[in-house]
Amino acid sequence: MTAGRVLVAGVGNIFLGDDGFGVETVRRLAGHPLPPDVEVLDVGVRGVHLAYQLLDGYRLLLLVDATARGGDPGTVYLIEPEAGPVESPVLDGHRMGPDAVLALLATLAAGTDGSAPDRVLVVGCEPESLEEGIGLSAPVEAAVDEAVGVILRLVGTDAQAEREASPC
């Protein structure tokens, strides 16, 4: 991997069932040893905060969020959003999904000396329920550890652990 910082950002609303997937995933991820260039952030519903944070310059952004794509509940996805024309975002600090955050980021970067991440990936999970209530459904709860494993592989901790375990 090339040099530069990595931000792993968990987004979602813990009061809407499986929408709390991103927040729970980064909470568990924080319990793992990570390379020094990797930052983990529980963004929750603070999308505007995330957009401003990203202006600090990151090589890679890993957004972790519930992502409805039509699969079975608990399916973990790794998505690379398509680059293309970006609509102006509607600024609502409590309803900004990843698309709106990235659109706002492009707008902010154009008006400042900040820069957007070189690459953005979404680690998503198919929700079962986004109804009001605290707690993840059983299939989404079971998918959290899988998502943590995907993130650990993406930030290179598996390769680092293998190097440290190998005798010289």
Buried (B, 14 or more C-beta within 10 A) or exposed (E): EEEEBBBBBBBBBBEBBBBBBBBBBBBBBBEBEBEEBBBBBBBBBBBBBBBBBBBEBBBBBBBBBBBEEEEEBBBBBBBEEEEEEBEEBEEEEEEBBBEBBBBBBBBBBEEEEBEBBEBBBBBBBBBBBBEEBEEBBEBBBEBBEBBBBBBBEBBBBEEBEEEEEEEE
